[in-house]
Amino acid sequence: MSKRAVLVSLVVILIAGLVIIYSREKRPRLSKKERQPLPVDSELLSLQNAFVRIARSTRPAVVQITTEKTVTWRYWDPFGDLEDFFSSPFEEFFRPRRGPPRILKRKEGTLGSGFIVDPSGYILTNYHVIKGVEKISVKFLDDEHRYPGQVAGVDAGTDLALIRVRTSRTLKAVSPGDSDRIQVGEWVMAIGNPMGLEETVTVGVISAKGRRGFGITQYEDFIQTDAAINPGNSGGPLVNIAGQVIGINTFIVAPDVAQNIGFAIPINMASRVFPRLGKN
């Protein structure tokens, strides 16, 4: 390589280095003052802290409920008898079906939520969560073990059920509120296990009170909320800003029809039914 070529290469490298250094020096940098967090309104910060406290205090009392039941199908196999297969449709129509149907059984599981209402192991949930099941398992927030649950009582008319878990661990019960005193527009928090995502917390407001006419239960007096409720939330608590349970999340309007329209059974209705569930 000639001296001229070497000299040109060195000049190009020098210029490139100067460009890089210059661009770094000109790059905007945040001053120490600019790195400071923006001022937050004290009322908003207080509200946020309230949500954190509610979630922290209530989540340990919320449980995941998994169930199992056997589903049976009965059917006739058209290829089970070759004589039947090759017979004419008219013969098949007028001839009685021969042989018993085939039976197919398989296990199906469902998922729901519930919350502890008594430290001795009583858990409140929706009746439709445990209806017709053969096995109930309960999982607590800080425990990977699944405890067997037993049905202590049900009330189909209000879609409420009480199950019991026997365990030596110390259980924390929720604090019930007064659903007769709630007001439209108040903050609420829904806690549950939507789609199997444990202890999910969503926040919204009370959208309306006294909703009825859905044909879901015999006795309807639902609280409407826009706090997100999804499959798996059924049976979980609806909590007010004071950390008190005011409702039991029960059902939603289908997402393809409308968004964020969920309904909860008032806790006062559950309180009236609770003694009867225990006796059952």
N, C-alpha and C positions, 0 to 999 in steps of 0.2 A: 504494500500500500504506500502511495506517495506521501510526502510530507504535507502536501496541500490537502489531501483527503483526510489525513489524521487531524489536521487543524480544523477543518470544517466540522468533523464529528465532535470534537471537543467544544466548539462554539455552540452547536445544537444542543448538546447535553447541558451546557451551562445555562442557556436560555430556558430550557425546559425546567431546570431546577429553580431558577428565579421565578418562573410563572407559578410553580407549585407553592413556593414560599409566600408569594404575594397573595395568592388566592386564599391560603390559610389565614393570613393576617387579616384579610378583608371579610372573612366569614363572620356573619353576625353571631355574637355571643350574648347570652343572657347575663345581665349583671346580677350581683348578689341580691339586690332589691327585687329584681324581676323574678327571681326564683322563689320568692316567698309566696305561700298560698294566698289566693284571693280571699278577701274578707267575706265571711259567711254570716248571714242574718242570724241573730241569736235565737229567734223563734224557729227558723228552719232547722238549726242545729239541735235545738231542744226536741223538735218533732222526730228528727232522725234518731237521736239517742233513745227516745221513747220506743221506737220500733225495735231497736237493738235489744233493749231491756225486755220487751215483750217476747221476742223470739227466744232470747236466752232463757227466760224463766218458764216458757210454755212448752218448748220443744221436747224436754225430757219426759213430759207426760203424754206425748203423742206416740202412738205405736203404728207399726205396719202389720196389717192382717192379710195373710194368704190363706186361701181355702182350696180344697180339692173335692171333686165329686166325680162319680162315674156316669158317663153319658152312654146310652144304649141306642143303637139303630137296629131296626129289623127290616130285612129286605129279601126278595127272592132273586136268585141268581139265574138269569135267562140261559146261561150256558151250562147250568148244572146237570141238565138232562138233555142229551142229544136228540132223543125222540121228540121232546117238546120243541127243541130248536128247529127241527126240520118239518114239524107239523104245520098244517095250514093255519092262517089266522082265524078262520071260522071254527076250526076244531078247538083252537086255544080259547076262543071266546065262550063257547058253549060248554066246555069241559071244566070241571072244578080244578082249581090249582092244586097240584099234588105236592105233598111233602111240606114239612114245616119251614118257616122262613129262616134264613141265616141271621145270626145275631153278631153284631160287632160292638164291642165295648172298649172305651178308652177313658183315661183320666183327663180331666180338664181342671185347670186352676184359674182362680180369680184373685184380684188384688183390691184391697181397700185400706181404709184408715180407721182409727179409733182413738179414744183418749181415756186416760185413767180418771175415774170419778171417785174411787175409794182406794186408799192405800193397801187394803187387804187383797187387791187384785181384780177389782171389778172395772170393766172397760165398756164404755158406751160406743155404739156404732149404729149404722143403718141395718135394718132387717134384710134389705135386699143384698147386702154384702155377704151374709152367712146363710141365706135361704137355701134349703135343700142340699147343703154340703155335708160331706162325710168326715171331713177333717179340717180343723182350724189351727193355724199356727200364728203366734204373735212374736214380733221382734221389737225390742226396745232400741232406743236411739244409740246407746253406748255399749250394746251387747250384740255380738254376732250370733249368739245362740237363739234358736227358735223354740219358744215354749208352747206346749199344747194348750189350746183354749177350749173351754166347755161353755155351752150355751146355758146361761142362767135364767133367761126369760126373753120373750119376744112380744111385740105388739105390732101386728101387721097393719092395723088401722092408722098408725102414725109412722110406720116404717122405722121403728126403733128396736134395737136389740141390746141385750146386756150379756156380755161374756165374762168368764172368770179365768184368770191364770193363777196358778199356785207356784209361788217362788219364794225363796228365802231372802232375796234382795229387797232393799228398801225402795218402795215405789212412791213417787210424788204425784198427787192428784191435782187436777186443775182447780182454778177458783171460778165458781159459777157467778155470772152476772144476772141482771134483771132485764130480760128481753122486752118486757112491757114498757120500759122507760127509754128505749133506744129512739133516736131521731134520724130521719133521712138526712144524709150528708155527713154523718159521723164516720170517722176513720175505722176501718176494720182490717184484720189480718187473717188470711186463711192458711192453715198449716196442714200438711198431709203428705201423701206419697204418690203424686201423679205419675203415671207411666213407670212406676217402680223407682222413681227418684226420691229417695228417702228424705223426710223432714224438709220438704220444700215450703218456702214462705212466699206468699204473694200478698200485696197490699191493695186496698181499694176503699170504697165507701159503701155505706148502706144506700142502695138506689131506691128502694121502696119497701113498704111493710104490708102485711096482710094479703099477700098474693095467693090466689086460690083459683080453682076451676081447671086445673091441669089433668085431673083424673089419675094422678100418681098415687095418692093415698086416700083413705076414707076421710081423714080429718086434715084439712089443708089450711095453713095460715103462715105461708113461707115469708122469710126475709129475702129480699132480692139484693144482690151485691154484684159489683163489677170486679171484685178481686178474682183473679184467674182461678177457676176450678176446672180440673180435668179428670179423665178416668183414673181412678186410684185415689182421688180425694174424698170419695164418699165415706162418710162417717167421721171425718176429721173436724176439728173445732174451728169455729169462726169467732175471733177474739176481738174485743174492743180495745181502745187506746189505754185502758187501765189494766190490761192483761187478764180480763175476765171473759170466760166463754159465754157468748150470747146466742150461739146457734150451732147446729150440726150440719155441715155441708152435705147436700143430698143429691142434687142433679143440676144439669145445665141445659140450655137450649143448644141444639146441635150446631157445631161451629160452621157448617156450611149454610146455616140459616141466619145466624147472628153471632156476634162476638161479645164475650165478657158479660153474659147474662147467666148468673148462677143463683141457686136458691138453697136456703138453709132452713132447717126446722128450728123454731125458737127454743131456747134452752128452758124456758118456763113450761112449755108443753112437755119436754122431757122430764122435768122435775116432778110434774104431776103423774107421769107414767112410771117413773123410776121405782117407787115403792111396790107397784104392782108387778113390775118386771122381776124384782128380787124375790117376791113371793112365788112367782111361777117357776 
